[in-house]
Amino acid sequence: MDSPSQQQRIVVGINGSLNSLVALQRAGTEARLTGRRLLAVLVWRPYDTDPPSRTDRSPLKGTRTAAMRLLKDILNDVFAATDDAVPISGLVISGTAGRTLVQIANKETDLLVIGGGHHRRLRRWRSPVAHYCLTHATCPVLAVPPPTLQLDLEALTRKKRLGLVRGG
């Protein structure tokens, strides 16, 4: 029989972005510390024809098979080197990311972990998925901020677009 903590879940939304990988690592740490089960959810949109890609910043598009392959690769990349006994499962589901994650993390005892993007002025979230989850979830939500490297790369890209940095 499962202990009460193993019946509780940590649901983490992933899409292959650097921010979602950091959220997945954080969710794994939370699962390890609390003894909860970890459910990694990859939401994709079946009506588009482009295959999913780790570098694509748009919602995942493509075939279910490609989405399942991406989920497997991500979980292997993040957890293969650890010998922790974190109970983990994956779910590939079609839909809209924010709404789907909130529907899955529907118990008060769940914890929903998402890549939070970063906060803009006037309290607007840069990530529409993070905004939706934070405003609609019935369980606690942990919005993991992006890693410093991602913020530095975005700042450099903005400077290059404005012509403030030379070189390529």
N, C-alpha and C positions, 0 to 999 in steps of 0.2 A: 504494500500500500504506500502511495506517495505521501510524503510529509506535506503539511499545509503550505510551506514555502515553495515546494516543487509544483503544487497545483496552481500557484500564482505565476503569472507570465510577465515577461518583458517583451514587448512587441517593438521591433525596430524597423523603420522604413529605410530601404537602401535602393540606390539606383546606379551605383558604380562611380559616382562623383567622389572627389577627395573628401568633401564634407560628410557624405554618407558613410564612407569608410571609417572616419573618425567617430561618427555616431555608433557604428557597429562595434568598434573596439570598446567604446565606453559602455555600451549595452552588455558586452561580454564581461567586462569588469564588474558591473552591477550584478549580473547573474552569478558570477563567481562568489561575490561577497555575500549575497543574500540567499543563494541556493535556489533561485527561481529558474524556471525553464525560459529559454530564449527562443523567440520566434522571429526570424528574419523574413521580412515581407518585401517582395519586389513587385511593384505595380507597373503594368505595361498597357499600352493601347493597341488593340489588335487591328484597328481599321486603317492604320498607316502601314506602309510597305517597307520602310527603311529598317534594317536590322539594328538592334540596340548596340550601343557602343559605350565604353567607359568614359570617353571624352565628350560625349554628347550631353549638353547641358539642358536639353529639352526633355520632357517626359519620355520614358522609354517607349519605343515604337518597334513594331516588327512582329515576328511570329512567336508563339508560345514556346516553341523549342529553343529559339535563340535566347529568349528571356530566361528559361530554365538553365541553359548552359551558362549564361552570365551569372546567375545566382550561385550556381555550383562553383564557378571559378572564384567569385568574391569570397565565399565562405572558406574555400580552400586556402586562398591567399591570406586571409586574416587569421584563421584558426589552425591551419595545418602544422605550424611550428610549435604550438603549445601542447602540453600533455595534460591540460586541465580537463576535468570531467564535467564541463558545462553542458547540460542537456540542451541541445540546439536542434531546431528543425527549420526548414525553409518553406515558404509559400510563394508561388508565382500566381498572380491574379490580375485580371484585366479590370480597368476602371480608371477613375480619377484618384490620384495619389492621396490627397488630404482626406477626402470623403471615405475612401476605402480603408485607410489606416484607422480612422476614428471608428468605423463600423467594426473592424476586427478587434481593436482594443476597447471593448465595450463593457468590461467589468470594472467596478470600482477598485478592485485589487490589482488590476493590470497597471503596468507602467509603460507608457509610450515614449520611445526615444527617437528623436529625429535630428537631422542636421538642421541647425537653426538659421543658417545664413547669418547675416549680421544686421544689427539694428541701424536703421537710418534715422535721420532727424524726424521729429514729429511722431516718434513711436511707431513708425511703419516698419514692418518686417520685409526684408528683401525677398525672402522666400515665401511665395504664396502658400506652399504646402505647410510650412511652419506656422504661418498666420492662421490657416484654417484649423490645424490641429490644436493650436493654443486657444482658439476661441470656441471650438465645438466639442472637444473631448470631454468625456465624463470621468476619466481617470487622470491621475497625475501625468504630466508631460514634462520630459526632460529635453530641452532644446540645446543641443551641443553646439557651441560656437565653432566657426571654421578655424582651422589651424592657421598659425601665424604665416606659414609659407604661402598658403592660398591668398591671404590678405595682401602679402607683399607682392605676389605675382599680379594680382588685380590692380594694385596701385601702379606698378611698373607699366602694365598694359595701358592704363588710363593716361599716364604721362607720355608714353610713346604716341598715342592717338592725338594728344594735344601738341606734339612736336617738342616736348620738353626734354626728351632723351634722344640722343643720336645713336645710330648703330642698329644692328638688326638682330 
